[in-house]
Amino acid sequence: MNHSYSGRLISEFVGTAFLLCIVIGSGIMGVNLSQGNDSIALLANTMATVFGLYILIEVFGPIGGAHFNPVVTATMVALKRQPLAELLPYVIAQLAGAFVGAVLANLMFDLSVLQFSLKVRSGFPLWTGEVIATFGLLTVILFANSAKVSSMVAAYIGAAYWFTSSTSFANPAAVFGRMFSDTFAGIAPASALGFVLAQLLGGALAFAFYTGYQKRSDQLAAHPNP
């Protein structure tokens, strides 16, 4: 089924808003119920994100691709799977959705609707975690069977919450939205640039890995060994 351009942009806006609402809201709920145990709060945050992300990709994937992530959109444009003219509108829709999702999470939990996070996340180990998290996310998206991509992406993000030092933001829109919530899932604006640059690097490495693999596969197909 073909969807209108405006419909695809709306799906990116709504899907990203729900994603940030899920990530931030479950972080707040986890902290409220965990009695100071950060591991339980992170586990609750992880489970909600895995389930929510799977549903969002299943619902919005057939409409606008369910990118919810500027690095994903940029990669699809670089691979010529999406026109360059759609890059900026998609990114704007994702950033706007991320902001709205953060505001809604704040509103639901009776916090100041507009706030900035004070949670500093900086330093080489965390930036390295973001490079690895984003590289892994893009690699899963590019190599996964299309029928399984929603479950595989959700499962990967759930794992990356725990195996990366940064808890796997892996998404500039998520960084942008999480700046507006001074809660468990937040990130201070001063820390945002380092995370975004690390994510762009991770995405570029995944793109190079995928295109290199495809080129090698094409060469082997054209010149098989006797």
Secondary structure, 3 states (H helix, E strand, C coil): CCCCHHHHHHHHHHHHHHHHHHHHHHHHHHHHHHCCCHHHHHHHHHHHHHHHHHHHHHHHHHHHCCCCCHHHHHHHHHCCCCCHHHHHHHHHHHHHHHHHHHHHHHHHCCCCCCCCCCCCCCCHHHHHHHHHHHHHHHHHHHHCCCCCHHHHHHHHHHHHHHHCCCCCCCCHHHHHHHCCCCCCCCCCHHHHHHHHHHHHHHHHHHHHHHHHHHHHHHHHHHCCCC
